[in-house]
Amino acid sequence: MTSEIKFVVELDENRVPEKLTWTAQDGGVQLEEAKAMLLSVWDSKANETLRIDLWTKEMPVDEMKIFFHQTLVAMADTFERATQDEKMAATMRDFCEYFAEKLELKG
């Protein structure tokens, strides 16, 4: 059995992303539009993370700040599930609160 997630990036003449769409049929997603994406892949041979970070020129800065905050919170949750390290996950969440406060994301 396999499952596929597909990303399509439409570029302008300067190779800047104009449109991002993604499909994950197992999740019921078909050509959904997105303004930004962060993808990390672990290369165990090189012992390093490979990344693709893309956002369209239409991605507003205020939305980018919220996107990053939500991504950091999700990473803390994933870190805890993957490692069972509750103390470090709590430290990561403390940083997320600080991040949100400094960016004035929460009232």
C-alpha positions in Angstrom: 0.0 0.0 0.0 1.2 3.5 -0.7 -0.1 7.0 -0.2 0.8 10.1 -2.1 1.0 13.8 -1.2 1.6 16.1 -4.2 2.6 19.8 -4.3 2.3 21.9 -7.4 4.2 25.2 -7.5 3.4 27.8 -10.2 6.2 30.3 -10.8 6.4 33.7 -12.3 9.0 34.7 -14.9 11.5 35.2 -12.0 10.8 31.8 -10.6 9.0 33.3 -7.6 6.0 31.2 -6.4 2.7 32.6 -7.6 0.5 29.7 -6.6 0.8 26.7 -4.4 -1.6 23.8 -4.6 -1.6 20.4 -2.9 -3.3 17.1 -3.1 -3.6 14.3 -0.6 -6.3 12.0 -1.8 -6.3 9.8 1.3 -7.0 12.9 3.3 -9.8 14.1 1.0 -7.7 17.0 -0.3 -7.8 17.8 -4.0 -5.8 20.7 -5.5 -6.3 22.9 -2.4 -4.6 26.3 -2.6 -2.1 27.4 0.0 -0.1 30.6 0.4 2.9 29.0 2.2 4.5 25.6 3.0 7.3 24.3 5.1 8.6 20.8 4.4 11.4 19.0 6.3 12.8 15.6 5.3 15.3 13.7 7.4 18.3 12.4 5.4 19.7 9.7 7.7 22.7 9.0 5.4 23.9 12.6 5.7 22.4 13.0 9.2 20.8 16.3 8.3 17.5 17.9 7.6 16.6 18.9 4.0 14.0 21.6 3.7 11.7 23.3 1.2 10.3 26.6 2.4 8.0 28.3 -0.1 5.5 31.1 0.1 3.6 33.0 -2.6 4.1 36.7 -3.2 0.5 37.1 -2.0 1.3 35.8 1.5 0.7 38.7 3.9 3.3 39.2 6.6 0.7 39.1 9.3 -0.5 35.7 8.1 3.2 34.5 7.9 3.7 35.4 11.5 0.6 33.4 12.5 1.7 30.5 10.2 5.1 30.4 11.9 3.6 30.5 15.4 1.1 27.7 14.7 3.9 25.7 13.1 6.2 26.1 16.2 3.3 25.0 18.5 2.7 22.0 16.3 6.4 21.1 16.3 6.4 21.2 20.2 3.4 18.8 20.2 5.1 16.5 17.6 8.4 16.6 19.5 6.6 15.4 22.7 4.8 12.6 20.9 8.0 11.5 19.2 10.4 11.7 22.2 8.1 11.6 25.3 10.3 14.5 26.5 7.7 16.5 28.4 10.1 18.9 29.9 11.7 20.1 26.6 8.2 20.2 25.0 7.1 22.5 27.7 10.2 24.7 27.2 9.4 24.8 23.5 5.8 25.9 24.3 7.1 28.6 26.6 9.1 29.9 23.6 5.9 29.8 21.5 4.1 31.9 24.1 7.1 34.4 24.1 7.1 34.4 20.3 3.3 35.2 20.2 3.7 37.9 22.8 6.5 39.6 21.0 4.6 39.5 17.7 1.4 40.6 19.5 -0.4 37.7 18.1 -2.5 37.2 21.3 -4.6 39.8 23.0 
